[in-house]
Structures are given as C-alpha cells and as structure tokens.
Amino acid sequence: MTAHTLNTAKANLEKVIQNTIDTQEETMVVTDRGSVVLVEEKQWNEIVETLRLLNDRTSLTALLESIEARKKGNRIAGKSVEDLFGDE
C-alpha cells in the first residue's frame, strides 16, 4: 500500500489516482484527523460483492460447506448461472 500526506495527495491528485488505477494497489491518504484509502473501482466493486455474499446467510453457508467438502476431497455438484438466475 502506498501512503501520501493530504498535501502531497492534493498536489499530485491526478498522478495518485492514475497510479492507484494502474497498480490496482490501495493508496492511503493520511491526515491529522484520520486516513482514507483509495482503491480502483473494479477492485472496490469486488470488495462490496464479497461483503454482500458474506452477509447473506445462504451464500455464506454454501461457501463454507463447499470449502469443507473440498478439504475432504469431495466435489459438490453445482448449478449453472442460468439455473440460479434464469427467468423461468
């Protein structure tokens, strides 16, 4: 993770943003009152989706069951995206 003071980030904002996008590495902007983290938009969307799945009891249960099955060498028969999200 790259870190910048607020003054440095303000003076070089376009470069800081472009570097965050190019490297897909988080960038911290540090102030006297706290810090914020910049992330590339695609990465942020992935983080939000992961949090959503982990907060959904059904999704979390399925994930944990599949991890346990894989540890035991078993494979769970999955459903296709169409089966799960189809309009029928």
Residue, then its C-alpha position, 0 to 999 in steps of 0.5 A: m500500500t502506498a501512503h501520501t500526506l493530504n498535501t502531497a495527495k492534493a498536489n499530485l491528485e491526478k498522478v495518485i489516482q492514475n497510479t492507484i488505477d494502474t497498480q490496482e494497489e490501495t493508496m492511503v491518504v493520511t491526515d491529522r484527523g484520520s486516513v482514507v484509502l483509495v482503491e480502483e473501482k473494479q477492485w472496490n466493486e469486488i470488495v462490496e460483492t464479497l461483503r454482500l455474499l458474506n452477509d447473506r446467510t445462504s451464500l455464506t453457508a454454501l461457501l463454507e460447506s463447499i470449502e469443507a467438502r473440498k478439504k475432504g476431497n469431495r466435489i459438490a455438484g453445482k448449478s449453472v448461472e442460468d439455473l440460479f438466475g434464469d427467468e423461468 
